[in-house]
Amino acid sequence: MKITKLCLSSLLLATLGVNAFSADSLSSALKNGKFNGEFKTVAYDVDKTTSKESIVSLGVMLNYVTAPFYGVSLGMRVQASSSPWANSAEKAFYKGDLYGPGAVLEEAYLKYQVSKTTLKVGRQFIKTPLLAGNGSRIVHESFQGVTANIKDVAKTRIFVGYVNRYLTRTDFLEGNAKTRIGNFDKNVFMYGKKYAYKMGDGLWTILLQNQSVKGLKLTGQYLLLKNATTKTNAAMGDISVALAQAEYKLPLKGLPVLLGVQYGTSNVDKDDTRSGDLLGLKVATKYKGLMASLGYVMDSNKKGMLSGVGISSNWAYAGDIIGLENYNKDTDALSLNLKYKFAKNIMVLGRYTDYITGSTSPVNGAKDLNAYDLVASYAFMGKLKGLSVKVHYENVDFDTNPVTNYRLYVNYKF
C-alpha cells in the first residue's frame, strides 16, 4: 500500500508541476483524450442432472485515456452491471460471476511512457501468464498496484509488478446478505484452490520473455504472495508460483509447426498439498484459415499446484475452456483444438479435453471426465461495425451428474 501511494503521489506531483508552467498543453491533453465504451449482454444456461439455472446480465463499460503530456497520461474505466430478470435462485447460483449489480471504477491509473518503457500506478488491467485478469463476464477482473513494462532491450520484454488489491467479479466472498458488484480487496482467485487465500502483504511478480533466437520464444515468470492468509485469516506464510516455457517454430515451408514445453511449480508454506508441479507439452500447426493444436499436461502424482492469480492465469497447455480444476494431483489432461477462420470476422473453435485421473484424485468430484467445447463468433461489418456475437456450448461428461453449459455474448463497442 505504501509503495503504491508513494509512486502515485510522485506522478501526481510531476503532473501538477508541469501544469503550473503549461496549463494550455495540459488542457489540450485532456481535450484530445480518447473515449470509448462497450455495451454487453451475457446469457448463461447451465443444465445439470438435478437442476437448471439461467440468467441474463447487462453491462456497460466506459473508458477514457488522456493524450500523453510529457509522457504522462491518465486512464479511467467504469463498469456497471445489472441482472434485471434474475430470480432468487438464479441470483444465488450466479453470485460468483454474473450476478453482482452496481458500478465500479475498474481502472484509475497514471501512466508514464519513456522510450519503450511504460510505468503504471493505480488500478489497472494486467495480462501475464501468472497474473492475469479475465474479461469474459460483465465485469473485468483488475488489480491495484504498480507495474513496469520494459521493452527497451531488443526482442525482450521485462514486466515487474507489485499488487496489493484484486477486483473480483462480485463481492459474494465478503458475506454480504445482498451480493453486489465486485470491489478491490485481498481475496485472490488461484486455480487449484480458487478463492481459498488472501494476499496478505501484497503480491510481487517478474516476467522475462525473449525472442533473440529466430523462431524461439522463451518465457519465465515468478510470482510471490507475502504472508498470505486464508479467508478466515489463518496464516499460510508465503505462496510462490513459477513458470518456465519454451516455444519453437520449426523452419518448415508450407506447413508451419510449433513445439512447446512448459514447467510450472508452486509452494505454499503451510499447505503442502499445493506444493506440487506440472509439465506440459504442445504441438500446433496452421494451414490457411485452419489452426490445430494438441496439448498434454501431467501433474504431480502426490501434490496439486496453484496456477497464479486471476481467472485468466490458466496457462496450462491442456484444459477445457470454462476452466475446471485441472491443477490437481495425479491429474493429467489432453486437449485437441481445431480453429477455423472463414473470414476475418467469422471464427469457429472446437476443443476436446480428456481428464485422466488417478484412482484417488477425482476432478471436480468425478473420476472420469471429458469436456467438449464449441465456440462460434461473428463480428458485423459496415454500418453495424462494433457489434459482435459469440456462442459457446460446452458439455462436461462426468461419470456422474454431467453438466451442459450454453453461453451467449452480444457486445457493441463504440
C-alpha positions in Angstrom: 0.0 0.0 0.0 2.8 2.5 0.9 4.6 1.7 -2.3 1.5 2.4 -4.4 0.7 5.6 -2.6 4.3 6.8 -2.9 4.5 6.2 -6.7 1.1 7.6 -7.3 2.0 10.8 -5.3 5.2 11.2 -7.2 3.5 11.0 -10.6 0.7 13.4 -9.5 3.3 15.9 -8.3 5.1 15.7 -11.6 1.9 16.3 -13.4 0.9 19.2 -11.2 4.4 20.7 -11.6 4.2 20.6 -15.3 0.7 22.1 -15.2 2.0 25.2 -13.4 4.1 26.0 -16.4 2.0 24.6 -19.3 -1.7 24.8 -18.4 -2.8 25.1 -22.1 -0.9 22.0 -23.0 -2.4 20.0 -20.2 -5.8 21.3 -21.2 -5.1 20.0 -24.8 -4.1 16.6 -23.4 -7.5 16.4 -21.6 -9.5 17.6 -24.6 -7.6 15.3 -27.0 -8.0 12.2 -24.9 -9.7 9.0 -26.3 -13.1 7.9 -25.1 -14.7 4.6 -26.0 -17.1 2.1 -24.4 -19.0 -1.1 -24.7 -22.5 -2.4 -24.2 -22.6 -6.0 -23.1 -25.3 -8.7 -22.9 -24.4 -12.1 -21.4 -26.9 -15.0 -21.3 -25.9 -18.3 -19.5 -27.8 -21.5 -19.1 -26.5 -24.4 -17.0 -28.2 -27.8 -17.2 -27.4 -30.4 -14.5 -29.0 -33.7 -13.7 -30.9 -32.3 -10.8 -31.3 -28.6 -11.7 -31.3 -25.9 -14.5 -30.4 -22.3 -13.9 -30.4 -19.4 -16.4 -29.5 -15.7 -16.2 -29.2 -12.7 -18.5 -26.9 -9.9 -17.3 -26.5 -6.5 -18.9 -23.5 -4.2 -18.6 -21.8 -1.1 -19.8 -18.1 -0.1 -19.9 -16.9 3.5 -20.3 -13.2 4.1 -20.9 -11.2 7.4 -21.1 -7.5 7.9 -21.5 -6.0 11.4 -21.8 -3.4 12.2 -24.6 0.1 12.0 -23.2 1.6 15.1 -21.7 5.3 15.0 -21.2 4.9 11.2 -21.3 2.2 11.2 -18.6 -1.4 10.1 -19.3 -4.4 9.4 -17.1 -6.7 6.4 -17.7 -10.1 5.6 -16.2 -12.6 2.8 -16.8 -16.0 2.5 -15.2 -18.1 -0.7 -15.4 -21.7 -1.3 -14.4 -23.7 -4.5 -14.2 -27.4 -5.5 -13.8 -29.4 -8.7 -14.0 -32.9 -7.2 -14.0 -34.8 -10.5 -14.6 -32.9 -12.8 -12.2 -35.0 -14.6 -9.6 -33.7 -15.6 -6.1 -32.4 -19.0 -7.2 -30.6 -17.5 -10.2 -29.1 -14.8 -8.0 -27.7 -17.4 -5.6 -26.4 -19.7 -8.3 -24.6 -17.0 -10.3 -23.4 -14.8 -7.4 -19.8 -15.7 -8.0 -19.5 -14.4 -11.6 -22.7 -12.9 -13.2 -25.0 -11.6 -10.5 -23.5 -8.5 -9.0 -25.4 -5.3 -9.6 -23.8 -1.9 -9.3 -20.9 0.1 -10.7 -17.2 0.0 -10.0 -14.2 2.2 -11.1 -12.2 -0.7 -12.5 -9.2 1.3 -13.8 -7.8 4.6 -12.5 -4.1 4.9 -13.3 -1.4 7.3 -14.2 0.9 6.0 -17.0 4.3 7.3 -17.8 5.8 6.4 -21.1 9.5 6.9 -21.9 11.1 5.2 -24.9 9.7 1.6 -24.8 9.2 1.5 -21.1 5.7 2.0 -19.5 5.1 2.7 -15.8 1.6 2.4 -14.5 0.4 3.3 -11.0 -3.1 2.6 -9.7 -6.0 0.4 -10.7 -5.2 -1.4 -14.0 -5.9 -4.5 -16.1 -3.0 -6.9 -16.2 -2.4 -9.8 -18.5 0.6 -12.1 -18.0 0.7 -15.9 -17.6 0.8 -15.9 -13.8 -1.0 -12.7 -13.1 -4.0 -12.2 -15.4 -7.4 -10.6 -15.2 -10.3 -12.0 -17.1 -12.8 -10.0 -19.2 -15.2 -12.7 -20.3 -18.0 -11.7 -18.0 -19.7 -8.3 -17.5 -17.1 -7.1 -15.0 -13.4 -7.4 -15.8 -11.1 -8.5 -13.1 -8.5 -5.9 -12.3 -5.6 -5.1 -10.0 -4.3 -2.2 -7.9 -0.6 -1.6 -7.7 2.5 -0.5 -9.6 3.8 -2.1 -12.9 6.6 -1.5 -15.2 6.6 -3.0 -18.8 10.1 -2.7 -20.3 10.8 -3.4 -24.0 14.0 -1.3 -24.5 16.2 -4.4 -24.9 15.8 -5.8 -28.4 13.4 -8.7 -28.7 13.0 -8.8 -24.9 10.1 -8.0 -22.6 10.6 -7.4 -18.8 7.5 -7.0 -16.7 7.7 -6.2 -13.0 4.7 -5.6 -10.8 3.5 -5.1 -7.2 -0.2 -5.6 -6.4 -2.0 -5.0 -3.1 -5.7 -5.3 -4.2 -7.6 -7.5 -6.5 -11.0 -6.8 -8.1 -13.3 -9.8 -8.1 -16.3 -10.0 -10.4 -18.8 -9.8 -7.4 -18.3 -9.4 -3.7 -20.0 -12.6 -2.6 -16.9 -13.6 -0.6 -17.5 -10.8 1.9 -20.6 -12.4 3.3 -23.0 -9.7 2.3 -26.7 -10.6 2.6 -27.1 -9.0 -0.8 -24.4 -9.7 -3.4 -23.1 -6.6 -5.2 -20.6 -5.8 -8.0 -17.0 -6.7 -7.1 -14.7 -4.5 -5.2 -10.9 -4.2 -4.6 -9.8 -6.4 -1.7 -7.2 -9.0 -0.8 -9.2 -12.1 -1.9 -7.5 -13.8 -4.8 -8.5 -16.4 -7.3 -6.0 -19.2 -7.9 -6.7 -22.3 -9.9 -6.1 -25.2 -7.6 -7.7 -23.5 -4.6 -9.9 -20.9 -6.2 -10.7 -18.3 -3.6 -9.0 -20.0 -0.6 -6.3 -17.4 0.0 -5.8 -13.7 0.7 -2.7 -11.9 -0.5 -1.6 -10.7 2.9 1.3 -8.1 2.5 0.8 -7.9 -1.3 2.0 -9.7 -4.4 5.2 -9.4 -6.4 5.9 -10.7 -9.9 8.6 -10.6 -12.5 8.2 -11.8 -16.1 11.0 -12.3 -18.7 10.3 -13.0 -22.4 13.0 -13.3 -25.1 12.9 -14.0 -28.8 16.5 -13.4 -29.8 16.8 -16.7 -31.5 14.7 -16.8 -34.6 11.6 -18.9 -34.1 12.2 -19.4 -30.4 10.2 -17.7 -27.7 11.3 -18.1 -24.1 9.1 -17.2 -21.1 9.8 -17.2 -17.4 7.7 -15.8 -14.6 7.8 -15.8 -10.8 5.0 -14.7 -8.5 5.1 -14.3 -4.7 2.3 -13.6 -2.2 3.9 -12.4 1.0 2.4 -13.5 4.3 -0.8 -14.9 2.7 -3.8 -16.0 4.9 -6.9 -18.0 4.4 -10.4 -16.4 4.2 -10.7 -16.9 7.9 -7.3 -15.1 8.4 -5.3 -18.2 9.3 -1.6 -17.6 8.5 -0.4 -19.5 5.4 3.1 -18.0 5.1 4.4 -17.2 1.6 2.9 -18.6 -1.6 5.1 -18.8 -4.7 4.4 -19.8 -8.3 7.0 -20.2 -11.1 6.6 -20.9 -14.8 9.2 -21.7 -17.5 8.1 -22.1 -21.1 9.8 -22.5 -24.4 8.0 -22.5 -27.8 9.8 -23.1 -31.1 8.5 -22.6 -34.7 10.2 -25.2 -36.9 11.6 -23.6 -40.1 9.3 -25.6 -42.4 7.9 -24.3 -45.7 4.2 -24.6 -46.4 3.1 -26.1 -43.1 4.5 -24.3 -40.0 4.8 -26.4 -36.9 5.2 -25.0 -33.3 6.6 -27.2 -30.5 6.1 -26.1 -26.9 7.2 -27.3 -23.5 6.3 -25.8 -20.1 7.0 -26.5 -16.5 5.2 -24.9 -13.6 5.6 -25.3 -9.8 4.1 -23.8 -6.7 4.8 -23.8 -3.0 2.6 -22.8 0.0 4.5 -22.6 3.3 1.6 -24.1 5.3 -0.3 -26.1 2.8 1.9 -28.9 1.5 -1.0 -30.3 -0.7 -0.4 -27.4 -3.1 3.4 -27.5 -3.2 3.5 -29.5 -6.5 4.4 -29.1 -10.1 3.1 -29.6 -13.7 4.8 -30.5 -17.0 3.1 -29.6 -20.3 3.8 -30.4 -24.0 2.3 -28.9 -27.1 2.4 -29.2 -30.9 0.5 -26.8 -33.2 0.2 -26.0 -36.9 -1.9 -24.0 -39.2 -2.9 -24.1 -42.9 -4.6 -21.1 -44.4 -7.6 -20.4 -42.1 -7.3 -23.7 -40.2 -5.3 -23.9 -36.9 -4.8 -27.1 -34.9 -3.1 -27.9 -31.7 -2.6 -30.8 -29.3 -1.7 -30.2 -25.6 -0.9 -32.6 -22.8 -0.2 -31.8 -19.2 1.0 -34.0 -16.3 0.5 -33.1 -12.7 2.5 -34.4 -9.8 1.2 -37.8 -8.5 1.3 -36.6 -4.9 0.6 -32.9 -4.8 -1.5 -30.4 -6.7 -0.4 -26.9 -7.5 -1.6 -23.3 -8.0 -1.8 -21.6 -11.4 -1.2 -18.0 -10.4 -3.6 -15.1 -9.6 -6.6 -14.2 -11.7 -9.0 -16.3 -13.7 -7.0 -15.9 -16.9 -3.9 -17.4 -15.2 -5.0 -20.7 -16.6 -1.8 -21.1 -18.7 -1.6 -25.0 -18.9 -1.5 -26.3 -22.4 -4.5 -28.6 -21.7 -7.8 -28.0 -20.1 -11.4 -27.1 -21.0 -12.3 -23.5 -21.8 -14.6 -22.9 -18.9 -11.8 -23.9 -16.5 -12.3 -26.9 -14.3 -9.7 -27.7 -11.6 -7.0 -29.2 -13.8 -4.1 -28.4 -11.4 -5.0 -31.2 -9.0 -2.6 -34.0 -8.0 -2.4 -37.2 -10.1 -4.5 -35.5 -12.9 -3.3 -35.4 -16.5 -5.2 -33.7 -19.2 -5.2 -33.8 -23.0 -6.7 -31.2 -25.3 -7.3 -31.2 -29.0 -8.1 -27.8 -30.6 -9.4 -27.0 -34.1 -10.0 -23.4 -35.0 -11.1 -22.1 -38.4 -11.4 -18.6 -39.7 -13.9 -18.5 -42.6 -13.2 -14.8 -42.9 -11.6 -12.0 -40.8 -14.8 -11.7 -38.8 -16.1 -15.3 -38.7 -14.5 -17.9 -36.4 -15.4 -21.4 -35.2 -13.4 -23.3 -32.5 -13.8 -26.8 -31.3 -12.0 -28.3 -28.3 -12.0 -31.8 -26.8 -10.4 -32.3 -23.4 -9.9 -35.6 -21.7 -9.0 -35.5 -17.9 -7.1 -38.6 -17.0 -7.2 -39.0 -13.2 -5.6 -41.4 -10.7 -7.7 -43.7 -8.6 -7.7 -41.3 -5.6 -7.8 -38.0 -7.5 -11.2 -37.0 -8.9 -11.6 -33.8 -10.9 -14.5 -31.7 -9.5 -15.9 -34.8 -7.8 -15.6 -37.1 -10.9 -13.0 -39.8 -11.6 -13.8 -39.9 -15.4 -14.4 -36.6 -17.2 -14.4 -35.4 -20.8 -15.3 -31.9 -22.0 -16.5 -30.9 -25.4 -16.4 -27.2 -26.3 -17.8 -25.5 -29.4 -17.4 -21.7 -29.9 -18.5 -19.6 -32.8 -18.2 -15.8 -33.2 -19.3 -13.2 -35.8 -18.3 -9.6 -36.0 -20.6 -7.3 -38.0 -19.1 -5.1 -40.7 -20.3 -1.9 -42.4 -23.0 0.1 -40.6 -23.1 -2.4 -37.8 -19.3 -2.3 -37.2 -18.6 -2.7 -33.5 -21.4 -5.3 -32.9 -20.3 -8.9 -32.3 -22.0 -12.1 -31.3 -20.4 -15.2 -29.8 -22.0 -18.5 -28.7 -20.3 -21.2 -26.6 -21.5 -24.7 -25.9 -19.8 -27.0 -23.5 -20.7 -30.5 -22.4 -18.9 -31.8 -19.4 -19.3 -35.6 -19.4 -18.8 -36.6 -15.8 -19.1 -40.3 -14.8 -21.8 -38.9 -12.5 -24.0 -35.8 -12.9 -23.0 -34.5 -16.4 -23.2 -30.7 -17.0 -24.1 -28.8 -20.1 -23.4 -25.0 -20.5 -24.9 -22.7 -23.0 -23.4 -19.2 -23.3 -24.3 -16.2 -25.5 -22.4 -13.0 -25.7 -23.6 -9.9 -27.6 -21.3 -6.9 -27.4 -21.3 -3.5 -29.1 -18.1 -1.4 -28.9 -18.1 2.3 -29.7 
